[in-house]
Amino acid sequence: MSWDPYAALGVARTATQDEIRSAYRKLAKELHPDVRPNDRTAGERFKRVTAAFNLLSDTALKSRFDRGEIDADGNEKPLFGYRGGPGAAHARGYSSSSSAADSAFDLGDIFSDLFGSTASATGSRASFGKMRGRDIRLPLEVDFVDAIRGARRRVQLSDGRSLDVTIPPGVTEGQVLRLKSQGGPGVQGGPPGDALVELRIKAHHLFRREGDDVHMDLQVSITEAVEGAKIQVPTVSGPVTLTIPEGANTGKVLRLKGRGVGEKGDQFVRLMVMLPDGPDDDLKKFLRKWAKRDYSPHRPPL
């Protein structure tokens, strides 16, 4: 059973072109996918009212529909046994070489007024109403190490679809990855939008990033600091051996070349000399006998 384009727009059959245009503007602004992105019912109504406007704003097609020669979809009605011909395909496309130029309306102008963008209107009424689907923006939380080394993650879209996202090495906080044609569906045969994945990088309990370099603090014992040592330290690409020189102090920074982000970055390790937990009587006795017991660190003047 055919539908009624007048009812779809909510106008009388005697409506003027200005009334048809006004009704469509109101409905388009209410039902447009950018306004109601996750409402499938509204999306279907938007397609229907756009189709109704395409038909009724074309004076030639409107006249043929009013005379009963075509239905609301532009299909020829089988009058007196006639079921189609060159005119049938012509009507189904909502295209008219004579009426397209005479029509007072342009969907591109309407959408420009309402949403600041234009629909495709490159010469045929069939292209009126074609609109690119909306871009879908979604956040993705990424581990600190995965952001530096790269990874592959799966994200869930609001429409139930799952997408695999390749995270390239060295991504930064707030960086957006564009997945082409994975956004909202196009309107009236328009191309789909994109999925925009905005990265949120989790803080790490050891590492922090500064440009292409990675920094960390490393606790060392008094013995390791005084005598020097070789110890295993973590990096974003796995543990490595770090040489602590004799007489190292808190605040001394050691460099691990090539252990940062990509080929340019390094890792910098700041040493933190730690006393044993709790009082240590043996350490107290040693310090009392130490020959340099009058030693004191350099302090800034008051």
PyMOL commands that set and color helices and strands:
alter all, ss='L'
color gray80, all
select helices_A, chain A and resi 5-9+17-31+40-56+59-66+79-81+86-92+99-102+107-115+125-127+144-149+222-227+281-289
alter helices_A, ss='H'
color red, helices_A
select strands_A, chain A and resi 136-142+151-156+162-167+176-179+195-201+208-210+213-221+229-233+240-244+253-256+267-274
alter strands_A, ss='S'
color yellow, strands_A
deselect
rebuild
show_as cartoon
